[in-house]
């Protein structure tokens, strides 16, 4: 019997299927929906702990895991609870370590789509504002030129409509909330971002749409893409190309690789 193309969590009416975007001997990449958190297993403040739910499903012998002979699956990097898109999991501790090293050394290329309030004055720009935790509010980041850590994001405007803009974001570093803070600091808060001024009337307009890297075990290029059409329709930017199953977005420019940063950029 074929392996299911999804991870199945929960039971009965509470069952949820998370689409698998890519799988090989070392990793599984899923399309993470909004609402799932990546927090320690001991954190009991939510029933939407993705790692805990996956471990529970594997332990229960769910078919999606049993068909793959899976006993271990752990996230390699993080996405915020309200950020959707490509999320990478390692099938072994060695895979988690080696793939994590690619994020640390900036050899993992990351691509996001963001819908912001406002229209930028420039079609392309790079933000290098340093970031640090905001001492006035737990869980919030702020720009701090003196004590902040280096952060860099390249932005490119894709389309503007009715006072909102669809932007491609290519984070070079991976600071917590990096894309959100860099856009807010430019007067372009992401739609639905209550923490940084984007309001609450809509869900967070941020989606991780692509990861690209060289497999550290077999030295072959890997490119994982998440569907974008649903996201674009949700925020009024649907431009599906006739005869294609997915909207075609511009090819992103290359991002330089430099060492030393943990990826929590969303």
Secondary structure, DSSP 8 states (H G I E B T S, - for coil): ----SEEEESSGGG-EEEEEEEE-SSEEEEEE-TT-B---TT--S-S-BHHHHHHHHHHTT-HHHHTTT-S--EESS---TT-EEEEEEESSHHHHHHHHHHHHTT-SEEEEEEEEES--SSSEEEE---EEE-TTSTT-EEE-TTT-B---EEEEEEEEETTEEEEEEEESS--TTHHHHHHHHTT--BTT-GGGT--SSS---EEEEEEEEE-TTT--EEEEE---HHHHHHTT-----TT-SS------------S-------
